Amino acid sequence: MDFGSLYTKLKVFSGECLRVFKVTKKPTSLEFKTIVKVSALGIAAIGLIGFALFMIKELIS
């Protein structure tokens, strides 16, 4: 294993991580609440679809 190439890969990766951290920002309270609401609605929708499919499977069996 070539440690030079490993070092180069780690250096490039850490540089990319730093670039991402510089671009990102902490969400405002309104943005955070919106994200939570949308995520909750998505989880509920997936749960309802799964429950409906389960009930249909049970009624058919």
ABEGO torsion letter per residue (X at the ends): XBAAAAAAAAAAAAAAAAAAAAABBBBBAAAAAAAAAAAAAAAAAAAAAAAAAAAAAAAAX
